[in-house]
Amino acid sequence: MKDLVALVPDKNVKFGIEGLFSRFKSLSIKPISYDVFVHPQHDPGIFHGAADFLRAYSNEYSYSLVFLDYEGSGQETIPPDEIAKKIKVKIERSGWLNRVEIIVFIPEFEVWM
């Protein structure tokens, strides 16, 4: 079983997250085994379909992280913390109870890089 699966909205976020995870020494953490997947429907797909996407991986990874940009998610009328809660509830019900966290980027991830 691998340590972590991450679901991201696009390849830019994928490369950024992979870069972060590869810096385990700088982060003062042990090396982790992980995979990062890009959702084919980007930010809206993560909001609507992250639970379905990750369901198949619940027995292959110990934990999951889900990332999406607030702007472009199609849910900009909902506060970011509520978006995260809605996604988390669905994913936990799909087999990830107490093993998932959601990160909503404001501003979008590319601005942070």
GROMACS elastic network, one bead per residue, 0.5 to 0.9 nm:
[ bonds ]
;  ai    aj funct       b0    kb
    1    33     6  0.88231   500
    1    59     6  0.76035   500
    1    60     6  0.50957   500
    1    61     6  0.53843   500
    1    62     6  0.68749   500
    2     5     6  0.78912   500
    2    32     6  0.79504   500
    2    33     6  0.52877   500
    2    34     6  0.60867   500
    2    35     6  0.83363   500
    2    60     6  0.63154   500
    2    62     6  0.64132   500
    2    63     6  0.85644   500
    3    32     6  0.60168   500
    3    33     6  0.51867   500
    3    34     6  0.58804   500
    3    35     6  0.89451   500
    3    60     6  0.86190   500
    3    61     6  0.54223   500
    3    63     6  0.61778   500
    3    64     6  0.84594   500
    4    32     6  0.74119   500
    4    33     6  0.64222   500
    4    35     6  0.66868   500
    4    36     6  0.85535   500
    4    60     6  0.89298   500
    4    61     6  0.54812   500
    4    62     6  0.59296   500
    4    64     6  0.54003   500
    4    65     6  0.74346   500
    5    33     6  0.87123   500
    5    34     6  0.54926   500
    5    35     6  0.50174   500
    5    36     6  0.58700   500
    5    37     6  0.76575   500
    5    54     6  0.85453   500
    5    57     6  0.80552   500
    5    60     6  0.88087   500
    5    61     6  0.63126   500
    5    62     6  0.81466   500
    5    63     6  0.64810   500
    5    65     6  0.63937   500
    5    66     6  0.85139   500
    6    14     6  0.86047   500
    6    17     6  0.84416   500
    6    34     6  0.75797   500
    6    35     6  0.63224   500
    6    37     6  0.62161   500
    6    38     6  0.85568   500
    6    63     6  0.86278   500
    6    64     6  0.55713   500
    6    66     6  0.56483   500
    6    67     6  0.75673   500
    7    14     6  0.83525   500
    7    35     6  0.86852   500
    7    36     6  0.59159   500
    7    37     6  0.50063   500
    7    38     6  0.59217   500
    7    39     6  0.65926   500
    7    46     6  0.78474   500
    7    50     6  0.76279   500
    7    53     6  0.86356   500
    7    54     6  0.80243   500
    7    64     6  0.77521   500
    7    65     6  0.63855   500
    7    67     6  0.62467   500
    7    68     6  0.85628   500
    8    11     6  0.78399   500
    8    13     6  0.62340   500
    8    14     6  0.61901   500
    8    17     6  0.87003   500
    8    36     6  0.71476   500
    8    37     6  0.61541   500
    8    39     6  0.61036   500
    8    42     6  0.75177   500
    8    43     6  0.79228   500
    8    46     6  0.76452   500
    8    65     6  0.85969   500
    8    66     6  0.61949   500
    8    67     6  0.50691   500
    8    68     6  0.62815   500
    9    12     6  0.84941   500
    9    13     6  0.68656   500
    9    14     6  0.79329   500
    9    37     6  0.84651   500
    9    38     6  0.54485   500
    9    39     6  0.53612   500
    9    40     6  0.75885   500
    9    41     6  0.74364   500
    9    43     6  0.50041   500
    9    44     6  0.83874   500
    9    45     6  0.78685   500
    9    46     6  0.68165   500
    9    66     6  0.89361   500
    9    67     6  0.69968   500
    9    68     6  0.58608   500
    9    69     6  0.77551   500
   10    13     6  0.56022   500
   10    14     6  0.63395   500
   10    15     6  0.89451   500
   10    37     6  0.87197   500
   10    38     6  0.54264   500
   10    39     6  0.70076   500
   10    40     6  0.80488   500
   10    41     6  0.88924   500
   10    42     6  0.59705   500
   10    43     6  0.80482   500
   10    68     6  0.89460   500
   11    15     6  0.61137   500
   11    16     6  0.85038   500
   11    37     6  0.88194   500
   11    38     6  0.65246   500
   12    15     6  0.53210   500
   12    16     6  0.62736   500
   12    17     6  0.86756   500
   12   109     6  0.82148   500
   12   110     6  0.71791   500
   13    16     6  0.50180   500
   13    17     6  0.60157   500
   13    18     6  0.84355   500
   13    38     6  0.84961   500
   13    67     6  0.82002   500
   13    68     6  0.87089   500
   13   109     6  0.65750   500
   13   110     6  0.74127   500
   14    17     6  0.52788   500
   14    18     6  0.60645   500
   14    19     6  0.84935   500
   14    36     6  0.62978   500
   14    37     6  0.72495   500
   14    38     6  0.68331   500
   15    18     6  0.51409   500
   15    19     6  0.60752   500
   15    20     6  0.86274   500
   15    36     6  0.88969   500
   16    19     6  0.50817   500
   16    20     6  0.62532   500
   16    21     6  0.87385   500
   16   109     6  0.86501   500
   16   110     6  0.88036   500
   16   113     6  0.76141   500
   17    21     6  0.61317   500
   17    22     6  0.85114   500
   17    36     6  0.78597   500
   18    21     6  0.51382   500
   18    22     6  0.60829   500
   18    23     6  0.88077   500
   18    34     6  0.88477   500
   18    35     6  0.84850   500
   18    36     6  0.72674   500
   19    22     6  0.52103   500
   19    23     6  0.66576   500
   20    23     6  0.54143   500
   20    24     6  0.76118   500
   20    27     6  0.85797   500
   21    24     6  0.59755   500
   21    27     6  0.86466   500
   21    31     6  0.82330   500
   21    32     6  0.76133   500
   21    34     6  0.83429   500
   22    25     6  0.83105   500
   22    31     6  0.78466   500
   22    32     6  0.85093   500
   23    26     6  0.53839   500
   23    27     6  0.63444   500
   23    28     6  0.87103   500
   23    29     6  0.88287   500
   23    31     6  0.86037   500
   24    28     6  0.60017   500
   24    29     6  0.51988   500
   24    30     6  0.61723   500
   24    31     6  0.57148   500
   24    32     6  0.78301   500
   25    29     6  0.61667   500
   25    30     6  0.72945   500
   25    31     6  0.78395   500
   26    29     6  0.78758   500
   27    30     6  0.87336   500
   29    32     6  0.83217   500
   34    61     6  0.81647   500
   38    41     6  0.85692   500
   38    42     6  0.72960   500
   39    42     6  0.52599   500
   39    43     6  0.77861   500
   39    45     6  0.65025   500
   39    46     6  0.64801   500
   39    49     6  0.86686   500
   39    50     6  0.79690   500
   39    53     6  0.79782   500
   40    45     6  0.71577   500
   40    46     6  0.88955   500
   41    44     6  0.63725   500
   41    46     6  0.72463   500
   41    49     6  0.87613   500
   42    45     6  0.52664   500
   42    46     6  0.63432   500
   42    47     6  0.89429   500
   42    68     6  0.81499   500
   42    72     6  0.88192   500
   42    73     6  0.81641   500
   43    46     6  0.51375   500
   43    47     6  0.64373   500
   43    48     6  0.88098   500
   43    67     6  0.85267   500
   43    68     6  0.55100   500
   43    69     6  0.63685   500
   43    70     6  0.80703   500
   43    71     6  0.86238   500
   43    72     6  0.62870   500
   43    74     6  0.77924   500
   44    47     6  0.50995   500
   44    48     6  0.61977   500
   44    49     6  0.81248   500
   44    68     6  0.86112   500
   44    72     6  0.71971   500
   44    74     6  0.58863   500
   44    75     6  0.80594   500
   45    48     6  0.51787   500
   45    49     6  0.52414   500
   45    50     6  0.69212   500
   45    73     6  0.81761   500
   46    49     6  0.52168   500
   46    51     6  0.82805   500
   46    53     6  0.85094   500
   46    66     6  0.79446   500
   46    67     6  0.81202   500
   46    68     6  0.69901   500
   46    73     6  0.80803   500
   46    87     6  0.81843   500
   47    50     6  0.63272   500
   47    51     6  0.88717   500
   47    68     6  0.80323   500
   47    73     6  0.68809   500
   47    74     6  0.84236   500
   47    75     6  0.82523   500
   47    83     6  0.76380   500
   47    84     6  0.86688   500
   47    86     6  0.83239   500
   47    87     6  0.62281   500
   48    51     6  0.80076   500
   48    52     6  0.87554   500
   48    87     6  0.78709   500
   49    52     6  0.53619   500
   49    53     6  0.61496   500
   49    54     6  0.86755   500
   49    87     6  0.87357   500
   50    53     6  0.50116   500
   50    54     6  0.60297   500
   50    55     6  0.83805   500
   50    66     6  0.78181   500
   50    87     6  0.72516   500
   50    90     6  0.81589   500
   50    91     6  0.68809   500
   51    54     6  0.53173   500
   51    55     6  0.58861   500
   51    87     6  0.74664   500
   51    88     6  0.83199   500
   51    89     6  0.89128   500
   51    90     6  0.57038   500
   51    92     6  0.78854   500
   51    93     6  0.80746   500
   51    94     6  0.60448   500
   51    95     6  0.88178   500
   51    96     6  0.89704   500
   52    55     6  0.52688   500
   52    56     6  0.76541   500
   52    90     6  0.87664   500
   52    91     6  0.78161   500
   52    94     6  0.74023   500
   53    56     6  0.68098   500
   53    57     6  0.81329   500
   54    57     6  0.53352   500
   54    58     6  0.66122   500
   54    64     6  0.82744   500
   54    91     6  0.74192   500
   54    94     6  0.79397   500
   54    95     6  0.87435   500
   54    96     6  0.85920   500
   55    58     6  0.55647   500
   55    59     6  0.86751   500
   55    91     6  0.75727   500
   55    94     6  0.55502   500
   55    95     6  0.64217   500
   55    96     6  0.79234   500
   56    59     6  0.75500   500
   56    60     6  0.82836   500
   57    60     6  0.51505   500
   57    61     6  0.64338   500
   58    61     6  0.60100   500
   58    62     6  0.76166   500
   58    63     6  0.82034   500
   58    64     6  0.85267   500
   58    94     6  0.81170   500
   58    95     6  0.58780   500
   58    96     6  0.61569   500
   59    62     6  0.76174   500
   59    95     6  0.83913   500
   61    64     6  0.72864   500
   62    96     6  0.88147   500
   62    99     6  0.69674   500
   63    96     6  0.76261   500
   63    98     6  0.85506   500
   63   100     6  0.58438   500
   63   101     6  0.84790   500
   64    96     6  0.78272   500
   64    99     6  0.62394   500
   64   101     6  0.66642   500
   64   102     6  0.86848   500
   65    99     6  0.85657   500
   65   100     6  0.56608   500
   65   101     6  0.50861   500
   65   102     6  0.59002   500
   65   103     6  0.75429   500
   66    87     6  0.88279   500
   66    88     6  0.88408   500
   66   100     6  0.76054   500
   66   101     6  0.63535   500
   66   103     6  0.61420   500
   66   104     6  0.83982   500
   67   101     6  0.87211   500
   67   102     6  0.59657   500
   67   104     6  0.59274   500
   67   105     6  0.73836   500
   68    71     6  0.87773   500
   68    72     6  0.87774   500
   68    73     6  0.72466   500
   68   102     6  0.81101   500
   68   103     6  0.65608   500
   68   104     6  0.51241   500
   68   105     6  0.61372   500
   68   108     6  0.80995   500
   68   109     6  0.81115   500
   69    72     6  0.63862   500
   69    73     6  0.62509   500
   69   103     6  0.84878   500
   69   104     6  0.55773   500
   69   106     6  0.65901   500
   69   107     6  0.72671   500
   69   109     6  0.64981   500
   70    73     6  0.54530   500
   70    74     6  0.80940   500
   70    75     6  0.73535   500
   70    76     6  0.64909   500
   70    79     6  0.89430   500
   70    80     6  0.65738   500
   70    83     6  0.85310   500
   70   104     6  0.58135   500
   70   105     6  0.57715   500
   70   106     6  0.59275   500
   70   107     6  0.72653   500
   70   108     6  0.67314   500
   71    74     6  0.73735   500
   71    75     6  0.79816   500
   71    76     6  0.63667   500
   71   105     6  0.82787   500
   71   106     6  0.74442   500
   71   107     6  0.73172   500
   71   108     6  0.65331   500
   72    75     6  0.77312   500
   72    76     6  0.76477   500
   72   108     6  0.86240   500
   73    76     6  0.68288   500
   74    77     6  0.83280   500
   75    78     6  0.56740   500
   75    79     6  0.83630   500
   75    80     6  0.85667   500
   75    83     6  0.74523   500
   76    79     6  0.71837   500
   76    80     6  0.79028   500
   78    81     6  0.83553   500
   78    82     6  0.64689   500
   78    83     6  0.65378   500
   79    82     6  0.53649   500
   79    83     6  0.65112   500
   79    84     6  0.89423   500
   80    83     6  0.50393   500
   80    84     6  0.63167   500
   80    85     6  0.86990   500
   80   104     6  0.63869   500
   80   105     6  0.85089   500
   80   106     6  0.83617   500
   81    84     6  0.50822   500
   81    85     6  0.62211   500
   81    86     6  0.87214   500
   81   104     6  0.78006   500
   82    86     6  0.61389   500
   82    87     6  0.86016   500
   83    86     6  0.52430   500
   83    87     6  0.62966   500
   83    88     6  0.85591   500
   83   102     6  0.89406   500
   83   104     6  0.79277   500
   84    87     6  0.52856   500
   84    88     6  0.60188   500
   84    89     6  0.86427   500
   84   101     6  0.82395   500
   84   102     6  0.54951   500
   84   103     6  0.68996   500
   84   104     6  0.67036   500
   85    88     6  0.50483   500
   85    89     6  0.61178   500
   85    90     6  0.87110   500
   85   102     6  0.79205   500
   86    89     6  0.54024   500
   86    90     6  0.65409   500
   86    91     6  0.88390   500
   87    90     6  0.53560   500
   87    91     6  0.62597   500
   87    92     6  0.86341   500
   87   102     6  0.73868   500
   88    91     6  0.51229   500
   88    92     6  0.59626   500
   88    93     6  0.84923   500
   88    96     6  0.89828   500
   88   100     6  0.69031   500
   88   101     6  0.67817   500
   88   102     6  0.65150   500
   89    92     6  0.52197   500
   89    93     6  0.62255   500
   89    94     6  0.87614   500
   89    97     6  0.86418   500
   90    93     6  0.52201   500
   90    94     6  0.64421   500
   91    94     6  0.50370   500
   91    95     6  0.69205   500
   91    96     6  0.60078   500
   91    97     6  0.76742   500
   91   100     6  0.74432   500
   92    95     6  0.56360   500
   92    98     6  0.68863   500
   92    99     6  0.75270   500
   92   100     6  0.70678   500
   93    96     6  0.67421   500
   93    97     6  0.66339   500
   94    97     6  0.79349   500
   95    99     6  0.88372   500
   96    99     6  0.51539   500
   96   100     6  0.61839   500
   97   100     6  0.71603   500
   98   101     6  0.85035   500
  104   107     6  0.89702   500
  104   108     6  0.84868   500
  104   109     6  0.89997   500
  105   108     6  0.51885   500
  105   109     6  0.57841   500
  105   112     6  0.88490   500
  106   109     6  0.73955   500
  106   111     6  0.88620   500
  107   110     6  0.81982   500
  107   111     6  0.64381   500
  107   112     6  0.75950   500
  108   111     6  0.58190   500
  108   112     6  0.73160   500
  109   112     6  0.53394   500
  109   113     6  0.67976   500
  110   113     6  0.52409   500
